[in-house]
């Protein structure tokens, strides 16, 4: 099993979000099979499922925290880390990998000081490694918020990321 990377971003949930979450959980409590819908709705409220949110779900539904963590880490639909304003994905499918995607993702990791699945502490960038996105003719491919960058070379990464300065 791979290492689970937890973000270094401080949890910034609001009282309003917590109230919404607790209300929703109270409505689901006692319902058979409530955990998955509860987690999906919780992620809808916060955008991801940090340990603070998992603890509230555990408390309100009476489900052990380790069970919740197991579900959250098993299903890829659940995020342990927030997405940044600019969500970067690098395809590591066969065509992209053979043409240098490993160098591209390494350059991004070094520039932003984050690993795949993580987010910068300022919540500006998140990085994900993906499998084939169907643009093999443009390999290697990276996307930022859905914008496709094809035939990317590691030495072009800085210029691409610089386009997303605020």
N, C-alpha and C positions, 0 to 999 in steps of 0.2 A: 504494500500500500504506500502511496506517495505521501510526502510531507504536506501537512495542511498549513498554509500560510495565513496567519491572521494579520490584519492591517495594523499599522501603527497610528491610524487616525483615531482621534478621540471621539467617543460616541456623543452625538449632539442632538439626541431626541428631545422633543418638546413635551411639555405637560399635556398639550392638546393631543399629540400623537398617542401618548400613553393612555389618556382617557378614552380615546377612540378604540385603541387596542383592547383595553380591559373591558369595555362595554361589549365589543364583538366576542371576546372570549367567554364572557358570562352567558351570552346567548347560545354559544356552542357547547358549553360545559354539560357533560352527561350524554351528549350525542355520540352514538357509535361512529367511529371513523372520523372524528372531528379534528385530529391532529393535522392532517394534510391541508384541509381547507383553512384551518387556523393559521398555519405557517404561510400559506399563499396570501391570505389577507394581511397578515402581519408584514410580509415583505412588500405588499402593495402600499402599506402605510409608511414604512420607513425606507423602502428601496433596497434593503438588504436585511440580513438577520444576525446582527451582532449578538454577543453573549448576553448583553443586557436585555434584549428583546426575548431571547430564548428563555431566560430566567423568569420573565413575566408569564410567558406561555406555560412554563412548567408549573408555576405557582397557581395560576388561574385554572388550568385544566387538570391539575393533580397528576401530571405525567412526569416521570423522572427526567431530570435534565440530560442525563447521558443518553436516554432514548431519543430525545429531541435532537441532540447534537448528532447522533447516528443518522437520523433521517435527513437532517440538513446537509450533512456531508456526503450522503449517498446519492441524493438526487441532484443532478446538475442544474435544475431550474432554480435552486436556492443559492443565494450569494451570501458569503460570510463577510465580504468586504464591499464597501460602496463603489459604485462606478464613478469615475472622474467626469468632469465636464466634457472632456475629450476622451472617448473610449477607443483605444487603439487595439486592433486585432492583427496578428501576423499569422498568415496561413503557413502551417508546417506540414501540409500534405506532401506527398511524394514529389511532385513536379516542383513545387516551391522550395522544398527542402534541398533537393538536388541542385537547384540553381542559386542557392545562397541564403535562404530564409533564416537559417541558423545564425549567420553573421548579422543579419538585419535585426533580429530580436535581441541578440547580444548587445549590439550598438544601442538600441533603445533602452535596454536594462541599465547599461552603464551611464547613459546620458541622464536618465530619470531616477536612477538609483532605486528601482523597483523590480520585482520579479513578476512573471506571469501570474495573474490572479490577484495582483495587488494594485494599490492606488497611491499616488503621491500624497504626502501629508497635507498639501494645500487643496486636495480634491480636484486638481486640474486635469491630471491624466490617470487613466487606468490602462492596464496592459493585459491582454489575453492572447494565449496561443490557441489557434483554431486548426481544425482539419480542413480539408478541401472545401473551398467556397465556389468552385466551378469556374475559375478564371485561369485555368492552367496555361493558356496561351500568353498570359501576362506575368507568369512566374518570374521571380517571387512577388507575392502580393501582400500589401498591408492595407487596412482600412482604418479611417478615423471618422467616427460617427457615420459610418456607411459610405463615406467618400473613398473610392478605390484608387490606390496608387499601385501601378504595375511596373514590372521590371525594375524593382527597387534594388539599389546597391547600398551596402552598409555606409559608404561615404556620402550618400544622399540623405540619410536619416536626419541629420541636423537641420538641413534646409527645409525638409518637409515639416518637422516639428516646429520650426521657427514661424511657419505660416499660422500657427495656432496660439500665438502670443496674444494676450489680452491687454 
